[in-house]
Amino acid sequence: MNITISIDELSQVLEPMIRKVIREELNNKNLTLSPESQLYSDMQTLLQRKNTNDIQLKSHAEVWD
């Protein structure tokens, strides 16, 4: 069985789940990323993009409120 959904619909489903996972991880104050992990690599990429103004990051209020 195949289901077709739009990008907007997918975003509406994934965004709350991703936010929940991030909140749960951030509540664990001992979060440590291994330099070999994919998340570490992704964070490095985001930092590089931020430093070259290639990405617009949202403020704390925009994300959590």
C-alpha angles and dihedrals in degrees: 000000000000126000123197119206133168125248089251092054091048091049091051090055100041101041097066091045093050092048090050092051092048092049091050092049093047091051086062095079091196097067108151123178122208112226087232094058124105092232091055089051091048091050090050090051091050091050092051091049091048091051091053094043089243092130136041112221120201123236122250090257093050091052104039104030 
